[in-house]
């Protein structure tokens, strides 16, 4: 009895390791509007986060190296790079991730339940069979839930400390001498 519980614990641990998320592949994120040009197309739904942390959702109307224009509720909103912190684009749905997560949860729950049912009865279904059944049901439910969740991909992120800030070096001349004045504004 004790040995079968140890085996069940090991199998559950292996299943959790196999279905745990792995590191995502590196995605290309622009740091200038020039680099952003090939990454998004006119008409795509974009989420622009400005330097005041407000996010505006709209359809991309125009993009140049100096500005990003989106259509929001029938009007056009223009952003300049100095005041944009992030741009995200809606890209598909989370159906696959939902199905995989549901499969993992269902299979683990089914295996645990199947192991508890076995408990010496010869008529009880095998833990693997119950895990397969519950895994399939979990995958279906997970896919349905994932379909309802839109995925947003980060395509532009201002360099740290640059959005909304400007630095100016101005010559300073006075009667007693001169110098340079450094002005930083947010």
C-alpha positions as CSV (number, residue, x, y, z in Angstrom):
1,X,0.0,0.0,0.0
2,X,2.8,2.5,0.9
3,X,4.8,1.6,-2.1
4,X,1.9,2.4,-4.5
5,X,1.5,5.8,-2.9
6,X,5.2,6.5,-3.4
7,X,4.9,5.5,-7.0
8,X,1.8,7.7,-7.4
9,X,3.7,10.7,-5.9
10,X,6.6,10.2,-8.3
11,X,4.3,9.9,-11.3
12,X,2.5,13.1,-10.3
13,X,5.8,14.9,-9.8
14,X,7.0,13.9,-13.3
15,X,3.7,14.9,-14.8
16,X,3.9,18.3,-13.2
17,X,7.4,18.8,-14.5
18,X,6.5,17.8,-18.0
19,X,3.5,20.1,-18.2
20,X,5.0,23.1,-16.4
21,X,5.5,26.2,-18.6
22,X,9.0,26.6,-20.1
23,X,10.8,29.9,-20.9
24,X,9.3,31.6,-24.0
25,X,11.4,32.1,-27.0
26,X,12.7,35.6,-27.3
27,X,10.5,37.9,-29.2
28,X,11.5,41.0,-31.2
29,X,10.6,44.2,-29.3
30,X,11.2,47.5,-31.0
31,X,12.8,50.4,-29.1
32,X,12.2,53.0,-31.8
33,X,9.2,53.7,-34.1
34,X,11.6,52.9,-37.0
35,X,12.0,49.4,-35.7
36,X,8.2,49.2,-35.0
37,X,7.3,49.8,-38.7
38,X,7.8,46.2,-39.9
39,X,6.2,44.6,-36.8
40,X,2.6,45.9,-37.1
41,X,0.2,46.6,-39.9
42,X,-2.4,49.3,-40.5
43,X,-5.8,48.2,-39.1
44,X,-4.4,46.0,-36.4
45,X,-5.8,46.5,-32.9
46,X,-3.1,48.1,-30.7
47,X,-2.9,49.0,-27.0
48,X,-0.7,52.1,-26.5
49,X,0.5,52.9,-23.0
50,X,1.5,56.5,-22.6
51,X,4.1,57.9,-20.2
52,X,1.2,58.8,-17.8
53,X,0.4,55.0,-17.5
54,X,-2.9,55.4,-19.4
55,X,-3.5,52.7,-22.0
56,X,-5.5,53.6,-25.1
57,X,-7.0,50.8,-27.4
58,X,-7.6,51.5,-31.0
59,X,-7.0,50.5,-34.6
60,X,-3.6,51.5,-36.1
61,X,-4.3,54.3,-38.7
62,X,-0.7,55.4,-39.5
63,X,2.8,54.8,-38.3
64,X,5.9,56.9,-39.1
65,X,9.3,57.2,-37.5
66,X,8.0,60.3,-35.7
67,X,4.4,59.4,-34.8
68,X,1.9,56.6,-34.2
69,X,-1.8,57.4,-35.0
70,X,-4.7,55.2,-33.9
71,X,-8.4,55.4,-34.5
72,X,-10.4,55.5,-31.3
73,X,-14.2,55.8,-31.4
74,X,-14.2,57.6,-34.7
75,X,-11.4,60.1,-33.9
76,X,-7.7,59.9,-34.5
77,X,-5.2,60.0,-31.6
78,X,-1.6,60.8,-32.3
79,X,1.3,59.7,-30.1
80,X,5.0,60.8,-30.4
81,X,7.8,58.4,-29.3
82,X,8.7,60.6,-26.3
83,X,5.3,60.0,-24.7
84,X,4.9,56.3,-25.5
85,X,6.0,53.7,-23.0
86,X,4.6,50.5,-24.6
87,X,2.7,49.2,-27.6
88,X,1.0,45.9,-27.6
89,X,-0.8,44.2,-30.5
90,X,-3.7,41.7,-30.2
91,X,-2.5,38.4,-31.8
92,X,-4.8,35.5,-31.6
93,X,-6.3,33.7,-28.7
94,X,-5.0,31.5,-25.9
95,X,-6.8,28.3,-27.1
96,X,-3.6,26.2,-27.2
97,X,-2.4,27.2,-23.8
98,X,-5.9,26.7,-22.3
99,X,-6.1,23.2,-23.8
100,X,-2.6,22.2,-22.5
101,X,-3.4,23.6,-19.0
102,X,-6.8,21.8,-18.9
103,X,-5.1,18.6,-20.1
104,X,-2.5,18.8,-17.3
105,X,-5.0,19.5,-14.6
106,X,-7.5,16.9,-15.8
107,X,-4.9,14.2,-16.2
108,X,-3.4,14.8,-12.8
109,X,-6.8,14.9,-11.2
110,X,-7.9,11.7,-13.1
111,X,-4.7,9.9,-12.1
112,X,-5.1,10.7,-8.4
113,X,-8.8,9.8,-8.5
114,X,-8.1,6.6,-10.4
115,X,-5.4,5.6,-7.9
116,X,-7.8,6.1,-5.1
117,X,-10.5,4.0,-6.8
118,X,-8.1,1.1,-7.5
119,X,-7.3,0.5,-3.8
120,X,-7.3,-3.3,-4.2
121,X,-10.5,-3.7,-6.2
122,X,-10.1,-5.6,-9.4
123,X,-13.2,-4.1,-11.1
124,X,-12.0,-0.5,-10.7
125,X,-10.6,1.4,-13.8
126,X,-6.9,1.9,-14.1
127,X,-5.4,5.2,-13.0
128,X,-4.0,5.7,-16.5
129,X,-7.5,5.2,-18.1
130,X,-9.1,7.7,-15.7
131,X,-6.2,10.2,-16.3
132,X,-6.8,9.9,-20.0
133,X,-10.5,10.5,-19.7
134,X,-10.2,13.4,-17.3
135,X,-7.3,14.8,-19.4
136,X,-9.5,14.9,-22.5
137,X,-12.3,16.6,-20.7
138,X,-9.9,19.1,-19.1
139,X,-8.4,19.8,-22.5
140,X,-11.8,20.5,-24.0
141,X,-12.8,22.8,-21.2
142,X,-9.4,24.5,-21.2
143,X,-9.6,25.2,-25.0
144,X,-13.0,26.8,-24.5
145,X,-11.8,29.0,-21.7
146,X,-8.6,29.9,-23.7
147,X,-10.7,30.9,-26.7
148,X,-12.3,33.6,-24.6
149,X,-8.9,35.1,-23.7
150,X,-7.2,37.4,-26.3
151,X,-3.4,37.3,-26.5
152,X,-1.4,40.6,-26.6
153,X,2.1,40.7,-27.9
154,X,4.5,43.4,-26.8
155,X,6.0,45.0,-30.0
156,X,7.4,48.3,-28.7
157,X,8.9,49.3,-25.4
158,X,10.7,52.6,-24.7
159,X,14.2,52.3,-23.4
160,X,14.1,52.5,-19.6
161,X,13.9,56.1,-18.4
162,X,13.3,57.7,-21.9
163,X,9.5,57.8,-22.2
164,X,8.2,61.3,-21.3
165,X,11.6,62.6,-20.2
166,X,13.8,65.1,-22.0
167,X,17.3,66.3,-21.3
168,X,18.6,69.7,-22.5
169,X,22.1,71.1,-22.2
170,X,21.9,74.9,-22.5
171,X,24.8,77.4,-22.5
172,X,24.6,79.7,-19.5
173,X,26.1,83.2,-19.7
174,X,26.1,85.7,-16.9
175,X,28.1,88.9,-15.9
176,X,30.4,87.0,-13.7
177,X,31.1,84.1,-16.0
178,X,29.4,81.3,-17.9
179,X,28.9,77.7,-18.0
180,X,26.5,75.0,-19.0
181,X,23.1,74.3,-17.5
182,X,21.6,70.8,-17.6
183,X,17.8,70.7,-17.6
184,X,15.9,67.4,-17.1
185,X,12.1,67.5,-17.5
186,X,9.4,64.8,-17.2
